[in-house]
Amino acid sequence: MLILKNLEGVYHFNTEDLLKAKLKAIPDSILSHDDKKARLKILRENLNKMSNQGKSEYYISELLEAKVKQVEG
């Protein structure tokens, strides 16, 4: 889930929506409605724990943009 959460900014998808769809695709013969509901609750709790805590020290987009502007202008 951590990897999906990190990749959602790069590939422009929503991790929660993707995992919800996968969970809903499981047949009721394998997971009951109540079981799916419980797993969805756990999913939301875990995703809330992984909120982005600001920029990484390795985030260089702003530096690259400044360098491009410097070269162009």
HELIX and SHEET records of a PDB file:
HELIX    1   1 LEU A    2  TYR A   11  1                                  10    
HELIX    2   2 THR A   15  LYS A   24  1                                  10    
HELIX    3   3 HIS A   33  LYS A   49  1                                  17    
HELIX    4   4 SER A   61  GLU A   72  1                                  12    
END                                                                             
